[in-house]
Amino acid sequence: MANEENIKSTPVSGEMLIAEILRDHPESAYVLMNCGMGCIGCPSSQMESLKDACMVHGLDADEVIKYLNYELGLTAAEY
C-alpha cells in the first residue's frame, strides 16, 4: 500500500509514458484531452512519453507537465 501511495503523490514527469500516467492517475485523461491530446487511448500512448506526445501535438511539454501536476494536486503551479 505504501508504494501505491508513493506513486499517487509523485509528480508526473515528461519521461513518463502516457499509459503509465493514465494507469497511475486515471483522472489525468480529462486533463490531457483538455490540453489537446484527444487520442490518449491510441496504441502509441502505450509506448510514448509525455514529452514525445507533446511534441507530436505541437504542445509545450513544460507547460503541459506543470498544468497536469497542478490539476492532479501533485505540485503547486503558477496558474
MDAnalysis code that builds the backbone (N, CA, C; Angstrom):
import MDAnalysis as mda
import numpy as np

u = mda.Universe.empty(237, n_residues=79, atom_resindex=np.repeat(np.arange(79), 3), trajectory=True)
u.add_TopologyAttr("name", ["N", "CA", "C"] * 79)
u.add_TopologyAttr("resid", np.arange(1, 80))
u.add_TopologyAttr("resname", ["MET", "ALA", "ASN", "GLU", "GLU", "ASN", "ILE", "LYS", "SER", "THR", "PRO", "VAL", "SER", "GLY", "GLU", "MET", "LEU", "ILE", "ALA", "GLU", "ILE", "LEU", "ARG", "ASP", "HIS", "PRO", "GLU", "SER", "ALA", "TYR", "VAL", "LEU", "MET", "ASN", "CYS", "GLY", "MET", "GLY", "CYS", "ILE", "GLY", "CYS", "PRO", "SER", "SER", "GLN", "MET", "GLU", "SER", "LEU", "LYS", "ASP", "ALA", "CYS", "MET", "VAL", "HIS", "GLY", "LEU", "ASP", "ALA", "ASP", "GLU", "VAL", "ILE", "LYS", "TYR", "LEU", "ASN", "TYR", "GLU", "LEU", "GLY", "LEU", "THR", "ALA", "ALA", "GLU", "TYR"])
u.atoms.positions = np.array([
    [0.822, -1.208, 0.000],
    [0.000, 0.000, 0.000],
    [0.858, 1.260, 0.000],
    [1.986, 1.220, 0.690],
    [2.868, 2.384, 0.742],
    [3.380, 2.738, -0.647],
    [3.703, 1.736, -1.472],
    [4.174, 2.007, -2.821],
    [3.095, 2.668, -3.668],
    [1.863, 2.222, -3.532],
    [0.762, 2.817, -4.285],
    [0.576, 4.280, -3.888],
    [0.667, 4.567, -2.599],
    [0.531, 5.951, -2.133],
    [1.676, 6.805, -2.659],
    [2.875, 6.243, -2.702],
    [4.033, 6.968, -3.214],
    [3.843, 7.299, -4.691],
    [3.328, 6.339, -5.468],
    [3.062, 6.571, -6.881],
    [2.045, 7.689, -7.045],
    [1.000, 7.664, -6.235],
    [-0.062, 8.664, -6.347],
    [0.401, 10.069, -5.975],
    [1.500, 10.184, -5.214],
    [1.955, 11.504, -4.786],
    [3.206, 11.975, -5.523],
    [3.747, 11.141, -6.413],
    [4.934, 11.515, -7.177],
    [4.514, 12.353, -8.374],
    [5.110, 13.529, -8.557],
    [4.743, 14.369, -9.704],
    [5.003, 13.670, -11.037],
    [4.198, 13.993, -12.006],
    [4.337, 13.474, -13.360],
    [5.539, 14.143, -14.000],
    [6.324, 13.359, -14.740],
    [7.470, 13.910, -15.460],
    [7.291, 13.672, -16.954],
    [8.044, 14.383, -17.745],
    [7.957, 14.253, -19.198],
    [8.428, 12.922, -19.717],
    [9.241, 12.222, -18.947],
    [9.766, 10.932, -19.375],
    [8.777, 9.793, -19.146],
    [7.736, 10.040, -18.357],
    [6.736, 9.005, -18.082],
    [5.933, 8.707, -19.349],
    [5.588, 7.445, -19.524],
    [4.746, 7.054, -20.652],
    [3.315, 7.508, -20.400],
    [2.619, 7.868, -21.471],
    [1.212, 8.272, -21.350],
    [0.424, 7.168, -20.654],
    [0.639, 5.920, -21.057],
    [-0.079, 4.791, -20.452],
    [0.188, 4.704, -18.955],
    [1.410, 4.962, -18.544],
    [1.781, 4.927, -17.123],
    [1.050, 6.023, -16.348],
    [1.009, 7.208, -16.929],
    [0.325, 8.337, -16.285],
    [-1.156, 8.010, -16.121],
    [-1.769, 7.485, -17.180],
    [-3.191, 7.144, -17.129],
    [-3.473, 6.030, -16.132],
    [-2.570, 5.063, -16.030],
    [-2.750, 3.964, -15.074],
    [-2.665, 4.476, -13.635],
    [-1.661, 5.316, -13.363],
    [-1.438, 5.809, -12.004],
    [-2.399, 6.923, -11.610],
    [-2.872, 7.679, -12.593],
    [-3.748, 8.831, -12.349],
    [-4.866, 8.843, -13.394],
    [-5.866, 7.989, -13.270],
    [-6.936, 7.921, -14.277],
    [-7.594, 9.278, -14.564],
    [-7.623, 10.125, -13.558],
    [-8.229, 11.448, -13.747],
    [-7.420, 12.335, -14.687],
    [-6.220, 11.925, -15.037],
    [-5.387, 12.702, -15.947],
    [-5.921, 12.663, -17.379],
    [-6.762, 11.704, -17.706],
    [-7.312, 11.603, -19.062],
    [-8.009, 12.897, -19.457],
    [-8.858, 13.404, -18.593],
    [-9.583, 14.642, -18.893],
    [-8.616, 15.810, -19.070],
    [-7.630, 15.898, -18.197],
    [-6.662, 16.999, -18.254],
    [-5.876, 16.932, -19.559],
    [-5.400, 15.752, -19.927],
    [-4.630, 15.612, -21.167],
    [-5.491, 15.933, -22.392],
    [-6.732, 15.453, -22.397],
    [-7.624, 15.772, -23.520],
    [-7.898, 17.268, -23.576],
    [-8.023, 17.905, -22.423],
    [-8.253, 19.336, -22.369],
    [-7.061, 20.116, -22.926],
    [-5.871, 19.540, -22.847],
    [-4.660, 20.173, -23.380],
    [-4.534, 19.989, -24.890],
    [-5.327, 19.110, -25.472],
    [-5.260, 18.880, -26.908],
    [-4.799, 17.496, -27.296],
    [-4.705, 16.596, -26.331],
    [-4.307, 15.218, -26.623],
    [-5.548, 14.337, -26.621],
    [-6.334, 14.460, -27.671],
    [-7.583, 13.720, -27.759],
    [-7.420, 12.246, -28.054],
    [-6.213, 11.837, -28.404],
    [-6.008, 10.438, -28.789],
    [-5.208, 9.679, -27.729],
    [-5.462, 9.942, -26.472],
    [-4.694, 9.288, -25.402],
    [-4.928, 7.793, -25.340],
    [-5.954, 7.305, -25.973],
    [-6.230, 5.876, -25.975],
    [-5.636, 5.151, -27.170],
    [-4.923, 5.857, -28.031],
    [-4.367, 5.217, -29.221],
    [-3.204, 4.299, -28.839],
    [-2.882, 3.342, -29.681],
    [-1.794, 2.403, -29.367],
    [-0.456, 3.083, -29.086],
    [-0.193, 4.213, -29.700],
    [1.080, 4.902, -29.474],
    [1.241, 5.326, -28.024],
    [0.150, 5.589, -27.339],
    [0.236, 6.066, -25.958],
    [0.844, 5.025, -25.030],
    [0.834, 3.777, -25.451],
    [1.404, 2.708, -24.633],
    [2.926, 2.802, -24.559],
    [3.532, 3.429, -25.570],
    [4.993, 3.468, -25.628],
    [5.535, 4.883, -25.828],
    [4.678, 5.877, -25.715],
    [5.074, 7.254, -25.981],
    [5.181, 8.036, -24.676],
    [6.284, 8.741, -24.509],
    [6.451, 9.566, -23.315],
    [5.580, 10.817, -23.429],
    [5.346, 11.446, -22.293],
    [4.559, 12.682, -22.282],
    [5.235, 13.749, -23.130],
    [6.560, 13.866, -23.024],
    [7.282, 14.860, -23.835],
    [7.131, 14.572, -25.322],
    [7.249, 13.306, -25.711],
    [7.099, 12.949, -27.124],
    [5.686, 13.249, -27.611],
    [4.693, 12.938, -26.795],
    [3.306, 13.201, -27.174],
    [3.074, 14.706, -27.337],
    [3.657, 15.491, -26.457],
    [3.520, 16.950, -26.570],
    [4.140, 17.444, -27.875],
    [5.312, 16.906, -28.216],
    [5.970, 17.306, -29.450],
    [5.095, 16.967, -30.658],
    [4.535, 15.765, -30.684],
    [3.682, 15.338, -31.794],
    [2.468, 16.252, -31.931],
    [1.941, 16.717, -30.806],
    [0.739, 17.551, -30.817],
    [1.039, 19.047, -30.833],
    [2.320, 19.410, -30.941],
    [2.697, 20.823, -31.010],
    [2.461, 21.577, -29.716],
    [2.592, 20.888, -28.586],
    [2.358, 21.494, -27.281],
    [3.672, 21.712, -26.552],
    [3.718, 22.720, -25.707],
    [4.875, 22.985, -24.866],
    [4.871, 21.974, -23.719],
    [5.809, 21.044, -23.750],
    [5.835, 19.958, -22.765],
    [5.939, 20.481, -21.339],
    [6.772, 21.481, -21.108],
    [6.939, 22.007, -19.755],
    [5.637, 22.586, -19.213],
    [4.891, 23.266, -20.066],
    [3.608, 23.836, -19.641],
    [2.578, 22.742, -19.361],
    [2.547, 21.728, -20.206],
    [1.602, 20.624, -20.008],
    [1.928, 19.887, -18.707],
    [3.204, 19.648, -18.464],
    [3.627, 18.954, -17.241],
    [3.241, 19.762, -16.010],
    [3.502, 21.057, -16.030],
    [3.124, 21.910, -14.890],
    [1.614, 21.901, -14.673],
    [0.866, 22.045, -15.757],
    [-0.598, 22.087, -15.670],
    [-1.154, 20.753, -15.169],
    [-0.630, 19.654, -15.708],
    [-1.092, 18.336, -15.310],
    [-0.829, 18.085, -13.827],
    [0.376, 18.390, -13.369],
    [0.694, 18.201, -11.952],
    [-0.158, 19.094, -11.061],
    [-0.407, 20.304, -11.511],
    [-1.264, 21.219, -10.747],
    [-2.686, 20.654, -10.632],
    [-3.235, 20.225, -11.766],
    [-4.604, 19.701, -11.779],
    [-4.739, 18.410, -10.971],
    [-3.670, 17.628, -10.927],
    [-3.686, 16.384, -10.155],
    [-3.358, 16.619, -8.681],
    [-3.032, 17.862, -8.327],
    [-2.709, 18.184, -6.945],
    [-1.357, 17.638, -6.492],
    [-0.451, 17.445, -7.451],
    [0.852, 16.874, -7.132],
    [1.908, 17.930, -6.869],
    [1.743, 19.107, -7.425],
    [2.662, 20.223, -7.176],
    [1.900, 21.529, -7.307],
    [2.444, 22.539, -6.717],
    [1.866, 23.876, -6.887],
    [2.394, 24.441, -8.207],
    [1.565, 25.158, -8.892],
    [1.980, 25.790, -10.142],
    [1.443, 27.199, -10.171],
    [1.991, 27.995, -11.073],
    [1.577, 29.399, -11.157],
    [0.465, 29.565, -12.186],
    [-0.733, 29.080, -11.837],
    [-1.898, 29.242, -12.733],
    [-2.958, 30.008, -12.013],
])
